[in-house]
Amino acid sequence: MSDLLKNIDARTKLAGTNKLEILMFTLGLDKRTGREETYGINVFKVREVMRIPPITRAPEMPDAVEGMVSLRGALVPVIDLAKYAGIETDEKADIMIVTEYNGHTQGFLVKGVDNILRLDWSAMRVPPAMLVAQMGGLVTAITELKDGRLVMMMDVEKVLSETGHFDEDEMIFKSVKPIGKDRTVFYADDSSVARHQIQRTLDAMGVKSIAAINGRQAWIELSKMADYAAASHTSMKDLVQVILTDVEMPEMDGYMLTRKIKSDKRFAGIPVLMHSSLSSTSNQQLGKAVGVDEYVPKFEPQKLAQTLTRLLA
């Protein structure tokens, strides 16, 4: 099964082209709907695909956390995605997808894996508001296959946040110091969990904010602001002092958004801060290649606040 991912290093060249590859998987037949839906996860976040090894159960874990496994000497938490997503199925998971992002490794139990799909981020659509509300923001993007199936992109950051409780420590946000200046940060992220954490950080800093749910929406809003600045004979730097962007977003990813910003003289002098769970050295280098000024991993609000304070100063 690891053959699916054997060329993962070569796939990093997709960054900056607004393209991605997703590993498709299923979670079993849902008894409530009588359907078996197809989900996806960015290949960049997948380390390997394997048969489920023996799982050690541990007390007082969240409901969806099945326990832990030992992978080459490292203890890795294992999450049952069907249980987490509230899917009622009698089918037992057969496969574990080992993911690695933001410095954390975890295993996701799934019924089966399909294949790897290469597509353009513009083919990934923002899900309808009704679906977002029903699934609590778990699905961040949807694309349609040639056979008519819909593939739903899962927000693995939400899974990590809620099963690992990385954003519950109020003291982290209370330790963030206000900057004491009138500043505005424009940020774009498709994950509701990430947007919530960014907003809490900016509120703690006393910084104004403007938010977008993907790169395309961000570019539209930034372009409108630039037009307004030109019409009122002011500088965009007076309206926005830092642009913060995620990498993975439907319709337009963070690499493409950064490339557009950096190639447009209206945004000259405004730093772009990339904020992503794709925190490997190769992804940071790809960000630098399209003009990113700084790179901060997700789930580290103190580091985000420190970097923003320096850029806003």
C-alpha positions in Angstrom: 0.0 0.0 0.0 2.9 2.3 0.6 3.4 2.2 -3.2 0.6 4.7 -3.4 2.9 7.3 -1.8 6.3 6.3 -3.1 6.7 9.4 -5.2 5.5 11.8 -2.5 8.8 13.8 -2.6 8.4 14.4 -6.3 4.9 15.8 -5.7 6.1 18.8 -3.8 6.7 20.4 -7.2 2.9 20.8 -7.4 3.1 23.7 -4.9 2.7 27.1 -6.6 0.7 25.6 -9.5 -2.7 25.7 -7.6 -2.8 21.9 -7.9 -2.9 19.2 -5.3 -3.2 15.4 -4.9 -5.6 13.8 -2.5 -5.8 10.2 -1.2 -9.4 9.1 -1.4 -10.8 6.8 1.3 -14.1 5.4 2.6 -15.5 5.0 6.1 -18.0 2.2 5.5 -21.7 2.0 4.7 -23.7 4.5 6.8 -26.8 2.7 8.2 -28.7 5.9 8.4 -28.3 6.9 4.8 -27.6 3.5 3.1 -24.6 5.1 1.3 -20.9 4.9 1.4 -19.4 8.3 0.9 -15.9 9.1 -0.4 -13.5 11.4 1.5 -10.1 12.8 0.8 -7.0 14.0 2.5 -4.0 15.9 1.1 -1.2 13.5 0.1 1.3 16.0 1.6 -0.1 15.0 5.0 0.1 11.3 4.5 3.2 9.4 5.6 2.1 5.9 4.9 -1.0 3.6 4.4 -0.9 0.2 6.2 -2.9 -2.6 7.7 -4.0 -1.9 11.2 -1.3 -3.0 13.8 -2.3 -4.1 17.3 -3.9 -1.2 19.2 -3.2 -0.7 22.9 -6.3 0.7 24.6 -5.8 3.4 27.2 -8.3 4.8 29.8 -9.8 8.3 29.7 -9.3 8.9 26.0 -11.8 10.8 23.8 -14.5 8.6 22.3 -13.1 8.5 18.8 -9.5 7.7 20.0 -9.1 4.0 19.9 -5.8 3.9 21.6 -2.2 3.9 20.4 0.2 1.9 18.3 4.0 1.6 18.2 5.5 2.6 14.9 9.2 2.1 14.7 9.5 2.9 18.4 7.2 5.9 18.4 3.8 5.9 20.2 1.1 7.1 17.8 -2.5 7.9 18.8 -5.1 6.1 16.6 -8.4 7.8 15.7 -11.5 6.0 14.3 -12.7 8.5 11.7 -16.1 6.9 11.2 -16.8 7.2 15.0 -15.4 10.8 15.0 -17.6 11.8 12.0 -20.7 10.2 13.6 -21.1 7.6 10.9 -23.1 4.5 12.1 -21.6 1.5 10.3 -21.3 -2.2 11.0 -18.3 -2.5 8.8 -15.0 -2.7 10.6 -12.1 -0.5 9.6 -9.3 -2.4 7.8 -6.8 0.3 7.0 -4.8 2.9 8.9 -3.7 6.1 7.3 -0.6 7.5 9.1 -0.6 11.3 8.9 2.0 13.7 9.9 1.5 17.5 10.2 2.4 20.3 12.5 5.0 18.0 14.1 2.3 15.5 15.2 1.9 11.9 13.9 -1.4 10.1 14.2 -3.2 7.1 12.7 -6.7 7.4 11.1 -8.7 4.2 10.9 -10.7 3.9 7.6 -12.7 1.2 5.9 -10.6 1.3 2.7 -8.5 3.5 0.5 -9.2 4.2 -3.2 -6.5 5.9 -5.2 -4.7 9.2 -5.5 -6.5 12.0 -7.4 -4.6 14.9 -8.9 -6.6 18.0 -9.6 -6.6 21.8 -9.5 -7.6 23.6 -6.4 -10.1 25.5 -8.5 -12.0 22.2 -8.9 -12.4 22.1 -5.1 -15.6 23.9 -4.1 -16.6 25.4 -0.8 -19.3 23.1 0.7 -22.9 24.3 1.1 -23.6 26.1 4.4 -26.1 23.3 5.3 -23.4 20.6 5.1 -21.0 22.7 7.1 -23.5 23.2 9.8 -24.5 19.5 9.9 -20.9 18.2 10.0 -19.6 21.0 12.3 -17.1 22.2 9.7 -15.5 18.8 9.3 -15.7 19.0 5.5 -13.8 22.0 4.1 -14.1 21.3 0.3 -15.9 19.1 -2.2 -15.0 18.0 -5.7 -16.9 15.8 -8.2 -15.4 12.8 -10.0 -16.1 11.9 -13.6 -18.3 9.0 -12.4 -20.5 11.5 -10.5 -19.2 10.7 -7.0 -18.6 13.6 -4.7 -15.3 13.6 -2.7 -15.4 15.5 0.6 -12.1 16.9 1.9 -11.8 16.4 5.6 -10.4 19.1 7.9 -7.8 17.0 9.7 -6.8 20.1 11.7 -10.2 20.0 13.3 -9.8 16.3 14.1 -6.4 16.9 15.6 -7.6 19.9 17.6 -10.6 18.2 19.1 -9.0 14.8 19.9 -5.7 16.3 21.1 -7.2 19.3 22.9 -4.5 21.6 21.6 -6.5 24.8 21.8 -8.1 24.5 25.3 -5.4 26.1 27.4 -6.8 29.6 28.1 -3.5 30.6 29.6 -1.8 30.4 26.2 -4.0 33.2 24.9 -3.9 35.2 28.2 -0.1 35.2 27.9 -0.3 37.0 24.5 0.5 40.7 25.0 -1.4 43.5 23.2 0.8 45.4 20.8 -0.7 48.8 21.7 -0.9 50.0 18.1 -3.7 50.5 15.5 -3.0 47.6 13.2 -5.0 45.3 10.8 -4.3 41.8 9.7 -6.0 40.2 6.8 -6.2 36.4 7.1 -7.4 33.5 4.9 -8.1 29.9 6.1 -10.7 27.3 5.1 -10.6 25.6 8.5 -13.1 26.9 11.1 -10.9 25.7 13.9 -7.9 27.5 12.5 -9.9 30.7 11.9 -11.1 30.6 15.5 -7.6 30.2 16.9 -6.3 33.0 14.6 -9.1 35.3 15.7 -8.5 34.6 19.4 -4.8 35.4 19.0 -5.5 38.7 17.2 -8.1 39.6 19.8 -5.6 39.0 22.5 -3.1 41.2 20.7 -5.7 44.0 20.3 -5.3 43.8 16.5 -8.1 44.4 14.0 -8.8 41.7 11.5 -10.5 40.9 8.1 -11.2 37.2 7.4 -11.7 35.1 4.2 -12.5 31.4 3.9 -10.2 30.6 1.0 -7.6 32.1 -1.3 -10.0 33.1 -4.0 -12.3 35.0 -1.7 -9.2 36.6 -0.1 -7.9 37.7 -3.5 -11.3 39.2 -4.4 -11.5 41.1 -1.1 -7.9 42.3 -1.3 -8.4 43.5 -4.8 -11.4 45.5 -3.8 -9.5 47.1 -1.0 -6.6 47.9 -3.3 -9.1 49.6 -5.8 -10.6 51.6 -2.9 -7.1 52.6 -1.7 -6.2 53.8 -5.3 -9.5 55.7 -5.6 -9.0 57.4 -2.2 -5.4 58.2 -2.9 -4.2 56.1 0.0 -1.8 53.2 0.3 -2.9 49.6 0.9 -0.3 49.6 3.7 -2.5 52.0 5.5 -5.4 49.6 5.3 -3.7 46.2 6.0 -0.3 45.7 7.6 0.1 41.9 7.3 -1.6 39.2 5.2 -1.8 35.8 6.8 -2.6 32.8 4.7 -3.1 29.0 5.0 -1.7 26.7 2.3 -4.5 24.3 1.7 -7.7 26.1 0.6 -10.4 25.3 -2.0 -10.6 27.3 -5.3 -7.2 29.0 -4.7 -4.4 27.8 -2.4 -2.0 29.9 -0.3 0.9 29.5 -2.7 -1.1 30.9 -5.6 -2.6 33.7 -3.4 0.9 34.7 -2.3 2.2 34.7 -5.9 -0.6 37.0 -6.9 0.0 39.4 -4.0 3.8 39.5 -4.5 3.4 40.2 -8.3 1.0 43.1 -7.8 2.7 46.4 -6.9 -0.4 47.6 -5.1 0.6 45.3 -2.2 4.3 46.3 -2.1 5.7 46.4 1.4 2.9 44.2 2.9 4.5 41.0 4.4 2.8 37.7 3.8 2.8 35.3 6.7 2.1 31.6 5.9 0.3 29.8 8.6 0.0 26.1 7.9 0.0 22.6 9.4 2.2 21.6 6.4 5.2 22.6 8.4 8.0 20.5 6.9 11.2 22.2 5.6 10.2 21.5 2.0 6.9 23.2 2.3 8.5 26.2 4.0 11.0 26.4 1.1 8.1 26.3 -1.4 6.5 29.2 0.5 9.7 31.2 0.2 9.9 30.4 -3.5 6.6 32.2 -4.1 7.5 35.2 -1.9 6.3 34.3 1.6 8.1 36.5 4.2 7.6 34.3 7.3 6.3 30.8 8.1 4.5 29.8 11.3 3.1 26.4 12.1 -0.5 26.0 13.3 -1.6 25.3 16.9 1.2 27.6 18.2 -0.6 30.9 19.1 2.3 32.2 21.1 4.7 31.8 18.2 2.0 33.3 15.8 1.6 36.3 18.2 5.4 36.8 18.4 5.8 36.7 14.7 2.9 39.1 14.0 4.2 41.5 16.7 7.5 41.7 14.9 5.9 42.2 11.5 3.4 44.7 12.7 6.1 46.7 14.5 
